[in-house]
Amino acid sequence: MSYQVNEKGYYGDFGGAYIPEMLYPNVEELRKVYVEITSEDSFKKEFDQLLKEYVGRPTPLYFAKRLSEKYNTKIYLKREDLCHTGAHKVNNTIGQILLAKRLGKNRIIAETGAGQHGVATATVCALMGMQCIVYMGEIDIKRQAPNVARMKMLGAEVRAAKSGSKTLKDATNEAIRDWINNPVDTHYIIGSVVGPHPYPDMVARFQSVISAEIKTQLLEKEGRDYPDHMIACVGGGSNAAGAYYHYLDRPEVNIIAVEAAGKGIHSGESAATSVLGKEGIIHGSKTLLMQSKDGQITEPYSISAGLDYPGVGPMHANLYRSKRAEFISATDDEAMSAGLELCKLEGIIPAIETSHALAALDHRAFSKDDVVVINLSGRGDKDLGNYIEYFNF
Amino acid sequence: MNRIKQLFDSKKNILSIYFTAGYPKKEDTTKVIKSLASQGVDLLEIGLPFSDPLADGPVIQESSTEALRNGMSSEVLFEQLKDIRNEVSVPLIIMGYFNPVMQYGVEAFCKKCNEVGIDGLILPDLPLEEYQEHYASVFEKYNLANIFLITPQTSDERIKAIDKASNAFIYLVSTASVTGSQSGFGSDQEAYFKRISDMNLENPLIVGFGIKDKQTFDQATKYTSGAIIGTAFINSITENGIDGIPNFIKGIRS
């Protein structure tokens, strides 16, 4: 059995394309061509070149000496925080904008929660000279003013999602509605491994550069191309999908997913979708999602705006159900203190999303000789406001 | 389902009205049904509210949010409808999104529909392939029609596949849009209605999205069997309440 997507667009029980007929032609077009186009030599050449010269790849795999000493194991950090725009998100937006260009689209839409994917999308639209419209929940627009300003500076139009709970899920709804209204000239750049097939697989492929590089880098440093443990935080799950991708079908690698427990898994204010979610449909995908008994989608909570998505990508839902991955969760407090610890021990200020992955070190023991890779998905500049407020700096 | 077939066999220019269950007030569901039936509306689509209605514009979204706030749920709806067949004979369809149906249990939901006298379902985010592979037999077991949507972008090949899988009528979405966003029909729409009509499909066609008054209703029914009004009706009920229903219907059919 493989943990990759099957030909019908499913990961085990999860995935598929539960979309209204209005979206069918667009999604079907993508499904038919995404593998072919992204496998073309000219596509790969342009993608690789932009990743190298524009994004700054390969990102280092850094041996974290002091962190390793503290936890008495061998910890490597995959430095996605050093990517242009400050996180892994741009790997995907570069890939999708090149695809959009080849499909003849000239108008790009995207959804964003904290604004990181919005910034990464606005960035590549500026690079390619394409029109960019980013949907963002009205509440998030107020909470994330610097990223809103960034998107505007990059030439994007930021539209407020005013329906429902006015956050990420509603921004996603609005982006989907925009796509329904503009089926011909528009490409929708989804920011995570969510949405209808082929999005989860397509985004995972663009992010898979993360684990492709880890393989090469580990071989150089450790004499083998895999770690014993691969750790990443999971909201929708795109950085995790990229970090796990080439290890999914390598049972010697223990995959660890860290979700946001918010104020505690059973506090009523949490985003630990695998534990709290039930199988259902969100944004065109069958997956685990947080919902009421009646099937209404509920609003998650986490101190990290990038992890408070009520669903999780279908790849991850399958990793959870099949027990291929070890799912743990970190509370706001655990994540914040793990983030601060990385600042003090290694001189790296991580994004709060990423701090959740770091909190895994306190959750479970690792052996002295274990090779542990943590995907350092983003940097913490965007979170300074939250860190200041939390720690009273 | 036989009620739907009978309707299409016996009538032209079918007027169908969509409304959101539990809106404006929770207990209004059956009042709206009875009022619409007494005004001679031919087919009713009962909207089962959902938190994230992807294919709907702001008016239907807001009515759904309000209905949920009023305490609507699948369970409440079935309770409200339990005696409805003693009161009205008009065909009744539930229109909603797939997740609430899944959570109720698809078979349990269909069974309950059959018990209260629902004739069919419209679930825009349950795609053709999934329906055929997993649910067609359940719908058939409980004598429920499944109604698919087609749009101006749907290929002829797919329209034929949808026609084959349909057993009541096909919902012709007038333009590439969510509900409630059009401002009248132009020659593009007429040409599209005619094109589909000329395909001579097995199933009759009903046009939805963008019908709001007599003019658009007449345009839509020129080449098809009927038309559905949703957003304009919700707007009317928001403004004029249930008492305003007779006037609204007269405005379409005058």
Interface residues (C-beta under 8 A of the other chain):
Chain A: G16 A17 Y18 I19 P20 E21 M22 Y24 P25 S163 G164 K169 D170 N173 I176 R177 I180 N181 N182 P183 V184 K278 E279 G280 I281 I282 H283 G284 Q291 K293 D294 G295 Q296 I297 T298
Chain B: F50 S51 D52 P53 L54 A55 G57 P58 Q61 E62 T65 L68 S73 S74 E75 Y97 F98 N99 P100 V101 M102 Q103 Y104 P124 D125 L126 P127 E130 F148 L149 I150 T151 Q153 T154 S155 R158 V173 A176 S177 V178 S181
